[in-house]
Amino acid sequence: MRKLQVGVVCLAVIFVFGMALNVSGQDKSESKKALEEMCVPMGVIELKPPPSVKPERSPVKFNHSEHFTYDCRTCHHKWEGTDKISNCTASNCHNLLKAPKKPTRYLAYTKEGIKYYKYAYHENCIGCHKKLKEKQKKLEMSYAAMEKQETTLPTSCNDCHPED
């Protein structure tokens, strides 16, 4: 059943990308070429620091497929929709490999701090999970939810970086 769901999601993603390319004004040969070159990673992706950075914690096992309900630009915010997606440090957006100052709770949210790749990941991932947990909590407290929903969104260090 799980393989069928992943297959359906994959086909839906390909269809959406194909439609977006068609609508964008490209001729059909350009759209077809771009779609053939596009590769959407399925399953679990291991997120870890760039090779020049010594990891402080274990890599994150990120289930990319479980996030297909979100717009790709939620995470890949500089992506135009047709070019190849580059990682955070190669995009010249989050290319600092060391924290710009001594870490504080609020440094990650500054214009300078968010350029540090680790702060960008934490802001995006943990921030989103916290918002979803809060939304779920409000729903549970309303009459809209007749029973408590299981919330399994990781927000702590060990949730994402398990001890080896």
C-alpha positions as CSV (number, residue, x, y, z in Angstrom):
1,M,0.0,0.0,0.0
2,R,2.8,2.4,0.9
3,K,4.6,1.8,-2.5
4,L,1.3,2.6,-4.2
5,Q,0.9,5.9,-2.3
6,V,4.5,6.9,-3.2
7,G,3.9,6.0,-6.8
8,V,0.7,8.1,-7.0
9,V,2.5,11.0,-5.3
10,C,5.4,10.7,-7.8
11,L,3.0,10.8,-10.7
12,A,1.2,13.8,-9.3
13,V,4.4,15.7,-8.8
14,I,5.5,15.0,-12.4
15,F,2.0,16.0,-13.7
16,V,2.1,19.3,-11.7
17,F,5.6,20.1,-12.9
18,G,4.6,19.3,-16.5
19,M,1.5,21.6,-16.2
20,A,3.6,24.4,-14.6
21,L,6.1,24.2,-17.4
22,N,3.4,24.2,-20.1
23,V,1.6,27.2,-18.6
24,S,4.9,29.1,-18.2
25,G,5.0,30.0,-21.9
26,Q,7.8,27.6,-22.9
27,D,7.3,25.8,-26.1
28,K,6.5,22.1,-25.7
29,S,10.0,20.9,-26.6
30,E,11.6,23.1,-23.9
31,S,9.0,21.9,-21.4
32,K,9.6,18.2,-22.3
33,K,13.4,18.6,-22.0
34,A,13.1,20.4,-18.6
35,L,10.8,17.7,-17.3
36,E,13.0,14.9,-18.5
37,E,16.0,16.5,-16.7
38,M,14.2,17.1,-13.5
39,C,14.9,14.5,-10.8
40,V,12.7,14.6,-7.6
41,P,14.4,12.6,-4.8
42,M,12.1,10.0,-3.4
43,G,12.2,8.5,0.1
44,V,14.7,9.4,2.8
45,I,17.4,11.9,2.2
46,E,20.3,12.2,4.6
47,L,20.9,15.8,5.6
48,K,24.4,16.5,6.9
49,P,26.8,19.4,7.0
50,P,29.0,20.2,4.0
51,P,32.2,18.1,3.7
52,S,34.4,20.8,5.1
53,V,32.4,21.0,8.4
54,K,32.9,18.6,11.2
55,P,29.5,17.3,12.3
56,E,28.4,17.9,15.9
57,R,25.5,15.5,15.7
58,S,24.3,12.6,13.6
59,P,22.8,13.3,10.1
60,V,19.1,13.9,9.8
61,K,17.0,11.3,8.1
62,F,14.6,13.5,6.2
63,N,11.7,11.8,4.5
64,H,11.3,13.9,1.4
65,S,8.3,12.0,0.1
66,E,6.3,12.9,3.2
67,H,6.7,16.6,2.4
68,F,5.2,16.4,-1.1
69,T,2.0,18.0,0.0
70,Y,3.9,21.3,0.4
71,D,4.9,23.6,-2.4
72,C,8.6,22.9,-3.3
73,R,9.3,26.6,-2.8
74,T,8.5,26.3,0.9
75,C,12.0,24.9,1.4
76,H,13.7,25.6,-1.9
77,H,12.6,29.3,-1.9
78,K,15.0,30.5,-4.6
79,W,13.9,27.8,-7.1
80,E,12.3,29.1,-10.3
81,G,10.5,25.9,-11.1
82,T,12.5,24.8,-14.1
83,D,16.2,24.8,-13.2
84,K,18.0,22.2,-11.1
85,I,17.6,22.7,-7.4
86,S,20.9,23.4,-5.6
87,N,21.6,22.7,-2.0
88,C,21.5,25.6,0.6
89,T,25.3,26.2,0.7
90,A,25.7,26.2,-3.1
91,S,22.8,28.6,-3.6
92,N,24.7,31.6,-2.1
93,C,21.7,32.0,0.2
94,H,22.8,30.0,3.2
95,N,26.5,29.7,2.4
96,L,28.0,30.6,5.8
97,L,29.7,27.5,7.2
98,K,30.3,29.0,10.7
99,A,27.9,30.8,12.9
100,P,28.4,34.6,12.3
101,K,28.5,35.4,16.0
102,K,28.4,33.6,19.3
103,P,25.0,31.7,19.0
104,T,22.1,33.1,20.8
105,R,18.5,32.1,20.7
106,Y,17.5,35.0,18.4
107,L,20.6,35.2,16.1
108,A,19.1,32.6,13.7
109,Y,16.3,35.0,12.8
110,T,18.5,38.0,11.8
111,K,19.4,38.7,8.1
112,E,23.0,37.8,8.9
113,G,22.3,34.8,11.0
114,I,20.0,33.1,8.5
115,K,22.9,32.9,6.0
116,Y,24.4,30.2,8.2
117,Y,23.2,27.0,6.7
118,K,22.4,25.3,10.1
119,Y,20.2,28.2,11.3
120,A,18.4,28.1,7.9
121,Y,17.6,24.4,8.3
122,H,16.6,24.8,11.9
123,E,14.4,27.8,11.2
124,N,12.7,26.1,8.3
125,C,12.2,22.6,9.7
126,I,11.6,23.2,13.4
127,G,9.7,26.4,12.8
128,C,7.3,24.6,10.5
129,H,6.9,21.7,12.8
130,K,6.1,23.9,15.8
131,K,3.5,25.8,13.8
132,L,1.8,22.6,12.7
133,K,1.9,21.3,16.3
134,E,0.2,24.5,17.5
135,K,-2.4,24.3,14.8
136,Q,-3.1,20.6,15.7
137,K,-3.4,21.6,19.4
138,K,-6.0,24.3,18.6
139,L,-7.9,21.9,16.4
140,E,-7.9,19.3,19.2
141,M,-9.3,21.9,21.6
142,S,-12.1,22.8,19.2
143,Y,-15.2,20.8,18.4
144,A,-13.8,20.0,15.0
145,A,-11.7,17.2,16.3
146,M,-13.7,14.5,18.0
147,E,-10.6,12.6,19.1
148,K,-7.0,13.4,19.9
149,Q,-4.8,13.2,16.8
150,E,-1.3,11.7,17.1
151,T,1.3,14.3,16.6
152,T,4.7,13.0,15.7
153,L,6.4,16.1,14.3
154,P,10.0,16.3,15.6
155,T,11.1,19.5,17.3
156,S,13.8,18.5,19.7
157,C,17.5,17.8,18.9
158,N,17.3,14.1,19.5
159,D,14.1,13.7,17.5
160,C,16.1,14.6,14.3
161,H,19.6,13.8,15.4
162,P,19.3,10.4,17.2
163,E,22.3,9.2,19.2
164,D,24.2,6.6,17.3
